[in-house]
Amino acid sequence: MSTTRRRHGWLVTGSGGMLGQDLIARLRTEDEPVTAFDRSSLDITDSLTVHSVLAALRPAIVVNAAAWTSVDAAEAHEEQALAVNGDGAGVLARACRDIGAVLLHVSSDYVFSGDACTPYAEDTPVAPRSAYGRTKAAGERAVLSELPDTGYVVRTGWLYGTGGGNFVRTMIDLEAVRDLVDVVNDQRGQPTWTVDLADRLVRLGAAAKARTAPSGVYHGTSSGETTWYGLAREVFALLGADPERVRPTTSEAFRRPAHRPAYSVLGHERWRTAGVPSIRHWRTALAEAFPALRQSHVPEQS
């Protein structure tokens, strides 16, 4: 392998996001260097620039963590969200195809309707019910179409970490200022620590490069499942607060512009084919993550 190629073994888009930050930290423990681009340094919708950058750097593996993530705003701005989540994914896929790079594309549980009662398998047909979900499904189609042999879609959901705002940190905030907190108890999912997902992306990329991981769809969420209410109670317990201060309510009490899937539990069978273990139980991960989450919390000033 040439020195130039090795110098840029991995390329990550969306490196400034919550997942992107943990991914860069994880990659820097590897022997291969990584080139990181946040939103301001690489616009994935700019085809000319993306192709030029990838052609110059010639990474072996590209991870696309760049995305329009505002679920509610996508309802009113679907075209703009599609430009990033759908068209941008296609731009990256074509650029990866041109240089022979592997692409790991991060997608979402929102591509499913959310009306199931058993975990969604990786090959379950998508049926999004929101603008955000439709744009993420478009990105998946672009990656799998352009890169049938070297394209990997990793769906995730309910992410939390120290690098950005998320539900766990919101609950830490609210515990300090409210006697009682009402949280929806009719949406089920798998709380997933960005550190755990970053680790699986790195392992999957290495397996893909070694040609031991079949291309296609993988589900990057923790094992187990709970509701937002159940997660909030666990946060309160880890804070040493009374979980009974968290009260269950319904989605109707918190009406939002975008449809929220009632059931976002994903199956993880595909990891076995890649020789990579699926992510551990959400409660175990949260307990390990919690000291850093609590330390990174900065209370708002009144």
Secondary structure, 3 states (H helix, E strand, C coil): CCHHHHHCCEEEECCCCHHHHHHHHHHCCCCCCEEEECCCCCCCCCHHHHHHHHHHHCCCEEEECCCCCCHHHHHHCHHHHHHHHHHHHHHHHHHHHHHCCEEEEEEEHHHCCCCCCCCECCCCCCCCCCHHHHHHHHHHHHHHHHCCCCEEEEEECCEECCCCCCHHHHHHHHHHHCCCEEEECCCEECCEEHHHHHHHHHHHHHHHHCCCCCCEEEECCCECCEEHHHHHHHHHHHCCCCHHHEEEECHHHHCCCCCCCCECCECCCCHHHHCCCCCCEHHHHHHHHHHHHHHHCCCCCC
